[in-house]
Amino acid sequence: MVSTIELSKRQEQIVQIVKDNGPITGEAIADRLSLTRATLRPDLAILTMAGYLEARPRVGYFYTGKTGQQLLADKIKKIKVMDHQSIPVVVNESLSVYDAIVTMFLEDVGTLFVVDKSSLLVGVLSRKDLLRASLGNQDLKSIPVTIIMTRMPNITMCEKDDLLLEVAHKLIDKQIDALPVVKHSERGIEVIGRITKTNMTKALVALAGDEIL
Amino acid sequence: MVSTIELSKRQEQIVQIVKDNGPITGEAIADRLSLTRATLRPDLAILTMAGYLEARPRVGYFYTGKTGQQLLADKIKKIKVMDHQSIPVVVNESLSVYDAIVTMFLEDVGTLFVVDKSSLLVGVLSRKDLLRASLGNQDLKSIPVTIIMTRMPNITMCEKDDLLLEVAHKLIDKQIDALPVVKHSERGIEVIGRITKTNMTKALVALAGDEIL
């Protein structure tokens, strides 16, 4: 069981004192707060359990450098891509840009993965790529997706065992909406999933407990 | 400061005892564990602070029914839209679809808000709307955005004091990428922000603590 606790004003003061003066004894902390050692005992027990402070016999309390934020982070850092990935939608490299847009609407996705005849990943198509193509004065039915897609080795990918948070960083840094979840084999790169900003939004909702608001 | 703590084996036993027998005194809990009341004091303090147990004078400890998951959820449920909203990009209702697509690329956003001459919200344009328009065989430069935008009263909106989680639910349920953050006044609806699935992804990263992985 993991739980969250909100520190009291006094507990925050204690953390600050230890941060500034540690190692420091319980007695010395109590002095600074004009309280008795006994009064502080439950607070010190909580701060030690929560990981803020570390107690070393005959020396005193140390500040561990871990903030509440970091401790909460530990839980989020355990989430894997496979816990939230969606089914990928793939199209053949011979498809036209026009048909790719139609596929996007039919399948109701924002990103398509382009595969070759052997079903191996060769490209990624985002709404942005398709929209950019539509600005040109060309006939979208006669342009193959291979002309406009992002291709290897420029595709940002991930694997099912990767951390969800790493993927979140990639989505933000590269300003993209989705990554293919891939499996590397002797044959090449196979697409086994899709992870999007929608999945990230759902992960946030799941962390909050799936309840109806 | 908010922190997460992992309950010890003994603390889990205490929760179980209170769950099965509460209300129960500290003395009675100690008896069942063959420990002294004094030994249990820090554990009971932690369980009470963490919200698992509630102590009522002269009656004993109650189980609150809150799990670690629920308590973590409490933290996420406190996040407001204003904690994560972005600056909105607005366009005039007289703009052409072509220029709207160009604006989307120049401003690097996925959603534009359409305003009238008084700067009041009249519509929303998503990449999906613009992409759909590009499938038609029309000249994108001659179609005004008002023809293809989502208009009032079909616009899903939110306010800066709304809970981020409520917005996350709306984005998922309505399958949209962004909502305008609005302010209602006598004049009408003013757009003051933008909240997107990118913001949700950033919120997830922020909860995990902004560290480089």
Interface residues (C-beta under 8 A of the other chain):
Chain A: M1 V2 S3 T4 I5 E6 L7 Q11 E12 V15 R41 P42 A45 I46 M49 A50 G51 Y52 T67 G68 Q69 Q70 L71 L72 A73 D74 K75 I76 K77 Y98 I101 V102 M104 F105 D108 G110 R127 K128 L130 L131 R132 S134 L135 L140 L163 L164 L165 E166 A168 H169 L171 I172 Q175 D177 T196 K197 T198 M200 T201 K202 A203 L204 V205 L207 A208 G209 E211 L213
Chain B: M1 V2 S3 T4 I5 E6 L7 S8 Q11 E12 V15 R41 P42 A45 I46 M49 A50 G51 Y52 T67 G68 Q69 Q70 L71 L72 A73 D74 K75 I76 K77 Y98 I101 V102 M104 F105 D108 G110 R127 K128 L130 L131 R132 S134 L135 L140 L163 L164 L165 E166 A168 H169 L171 I172 Q175 D177 T196 K197 T198 M200 T201 K202 A203 L204 V205 L207 A208 G209 E211 L213
